[in-house]
């Protein structure tokens, strides 16, 4: 039984980490090839009966990450 309990405890910890971590959105800017990243809080709610409005906040801009020619061609086909 100790083996089963330790797996359950590890699974509970993994699920807690999953629900408490941020979700991310990103896009490729077609003008300069930078990657823009946003963080989303409370997208996955793990407490039954508790409702929180998802909040999105701008996190980072990674400039000149992708060559401009590639960024222009990717923006029409990449949707997240």
Rosetta silent file (secondary structure, phi, psi, omega in degrees, C-alpha in Angstrom):
SEQUENCE: XXXXXXXXXXXXXXXXXXXXXXXXXXXXXXXXXXXXXXXXXXXXXXXXXXXXXXXXXXXXXXXXXXXXXXXXXXXXXXXX
SCORE:     score description
SCORE:     0.000 S_00000001
   1 L     0.000  -29.557  179.884    0.000    0.000    0.000 S_00000001
   2 H   -62.610  -37.124  178.691    2.860    2.410    0.600 S_00000001
   3 H   -63.450  -44.667  179.021    3.818    2.235   -3.064 S_00000001
   4 H   -64.617  -37.539  179.373    0.254    3.095   -4.140 S_00000001
   5 H   -68.068  -38.986 -179.588    0.041    5.949   -1.670 S_00000001
   6 H   -67.292  -35.585  176.282    3.271    7.498   -2.874 S_00000001
   7 H   -66.645  -41.542  177.271    2.046    7.388   -6.488 S_00000001
   8 H   -62.277  -41.354  179.235   -1.229    9.041   -5.443 S_00000001
   9 H   -65.896  -41.552  178.027    0.674   11.732   -3.574 S_00000001
  10 H   -64.633  -41.005  178.144    2.948   12.368   -6.554 S_00000001
  11 H   -63.968  -41.769  176.990   -0.044   12.523   -8.867 S_00000001
  12 H   -61.147  -41.716  178.278   -1.770   14.996   -6.545 S_00000001
  13 H   -65.342  -41.296  177.765    1.352   17.175   -6.516 S_00000001
  14 H   -63.021  -42.924  178.240    1.611   17.070  -10.314 S_00000001
  15 H   -65.205  -39.332  178.277   -2.042   18.046  -10.693 S_00000001
  16 H   -62.913  -43.796  176.974   -1.637   20.873   -8.181 S_00000001
  17 H   -63.084  -39.693  179.722    1.382   22.170  -10.128 S_00000001
  18 H   -60.328  -48.410 -176.157   -0.558   21.836  -13.403 S_00000001
  19 H   -73.296  -28.067 -177.048   -3.501   23.873  -12.148 S_00000001
  20 H   -90.637   -8.901 -179.617   -1.411   26.540  -10.420 S_00000001
  21 L   -84.045  159.275  179.992    0.984   27.172  -13.318 S_00000001
  22 L   -75.727  148.742  167.352    0.488   29.850  -15.946 S_00000001
  23 E   -97.279  154.600 -176.675   -0.782   29.116  -19.430 S_00000001
  24 E  -125.102  145.243  170.071    0.958   30.917  -22.288 S_00000001
  25 E  -122.190  144.878  175.940   -0.091   32.456  -25.568 S_00000001
  26 E  -146.212  158.641  175.548    2.384   33.628  -28.154 S_00000001
  27 E  -146.775  161.013  178.496    2.464   35.094  -31.635 S_00000001
  28 E  -103.137  122.711 -179.717    5.040   36.040  -34.238 S_00000001
  29 L   -79.012  124.291 -173.520    5.087   39.714  -35.158 S_00000001
  30 L   -73.477  -17.905 -176.021    5.235   40.003  -38.981 S_00000001
  31 L   -80.234  -45.412 -176.419    7.048   43.358  -39.082 S_00000001
  32 L  -121.179    1.774  177.463   10.206   42.582  -37.117 S_00000001
  33 L    75.359   15.892  179.100   10.070   38.801  -36.487 S_00000001
  34 L   -82.752  158.256  176.351    9.820   39.124  -32.727 S_00000001
  35 E  -105.116  127.915  178.455    7.873   36.694  -30.554 S_00000001
  36 E  -103.849  134.265 -175.956    5.264   38.193  -28.226 S_00000001
  37 E  -125.139  132.091  174.585    4.311   36.212  -25.105 S_00000001
  38 E  -119.250  146.949  174.620    1.271   36.602  -22.861 S_00000001
  39 E  -104.991  140.944  179.715    0.536   34.782  -19.592 S_00000001
  40 E  -118.414  122.563  176.604   -2.974   33.573  -18.758 S_00000001
  41 E  -100.948  146.368  173.931   -4.020   33.092  -15.118 S_00000001
  42 L    60.621   34.485  174.139   -6.956   30.990  -13.948 S_00000001
  43 L   -75.594  -40.911  175.534   -7.713   29.381  -17.291 S_00000001
  44 L  -103.685  111.306  179.498   -7.935   25.957  -15.633 S_00000001
  45 L   -99.081  125.149 -175.447   -9.935   26.178  -12.428 S_00000001
  46 L  -104.413   -1.911  178.863   -9.528   23.183  -10.153 S_00000001
  47 L  -100.955  113.143 -179.738  -11.844   24.151   -7.305 S_00000001
  48 L   -60.372  136.066  178.586  -15.429   23.033   -7.986 S_00000001
  49 L    84.270   -9.228  179.356  -17.950   25.827   -7.550 S_00000001
  50 L  -100.959  127.045 -179.510  -15.281   28.529   -7.587 S_00000001
  51 L  -120.474  128.847  174.925  -15.260   30.781  -10.639 S_00000001
  52 L  -127.548  140.148  177.381  -12.507   33.219  -11.506 S_00000001
  53 L   -71.737  128.262  176.473  -12.279   35.382  -14.567 S_00000001
  54 L   -62.598  138.122 -179.609   -9.272   34.420  -16.688 S_00000001
  55 E  -121.047  133.520 -179.168   -6.723   37.220  -16.774 S_00000001
  56 E  -113.935  131.312  177.408   -4.263   37.820  -19.591 S_00000001
  57 E  -133.798  140.442  178.199   -1.125   39.893  -19.108 S_00000001
  58 E   -68.923  134.222 -175.449    1.644   40.762  -21.539 S_00000001
  59 E  -111.933  -49.781 -174.431    4.852   39.084  -20.424 S_00000001
  60 E  -157.424  157.404  170.859    7.674   39.506  -22.906 S_00000001
  61 E  -127.320  120.688  178.033    8.801   40.468  -26.383 S_00000001
  62 E  -100.376   99.843 -172.285   11.758   38.562  -27.796 S_00000001
  63 L   -71.004  147.344  174.174   13.043   40.864  -30.557 S_00000001
  64 L    50.628   42.752 -178.465   14.374   39.653  -33.908 S_00000001
  65 L   -79.138  -38.962 -177.270   13.805   35.986  -33.064 S_00000001
  66 L  -120.105  137.395  176.973   12.674   34.899  -36.532 S_00000001
  67 L   -54.907  142.581 -173.872   13.953   36.382  -39.830 S_00000001
  68 H   -57.364  -42.004  179.060   11.457   38.918  -41.216 S_00000001
  69 H   -59.709  -42.237  177.525   10.889   36.993  -44.466 S_00000001
  70 H   -69.227  -39.063 -179.571    9.983   33.860  -42.525 S_00000001
  71 H   -62.612  -40.647  179.287    7.834   35.816  -40.059 S_00000001
  72 H   -64.550  -41.286 -178.576    5.798   37.334  -42.899 S_00000001
  73 H   -74.312  -26.771 -179.750    5.208   33.933  -44.496 S_00000001
  74 H   -79.663  -29.311 -172.936    4.316   32.249  -41.171 S_00000001
  75 H   -63.825  -25.775  178.965    1.765   34.782  -39.962 S_00000001
  76 L   -79.182  -21.435 -174.896   -0.831   33.686  -42.528 S_00000001
  77 L  -112.945  -11.739 -178.721   -0.652   30.004  -41.602 S_00000001
  78 L  -101.255  116.641  175.605    0.092   29.957  -37.863 S_00000001
  79 L  -127.870  132.297 -179.172   -2.932   30.383  -35.602 S_00000001
  80 L  -116.048    0.000    0.000   -2.845   29.605  -31.893 S_00000001
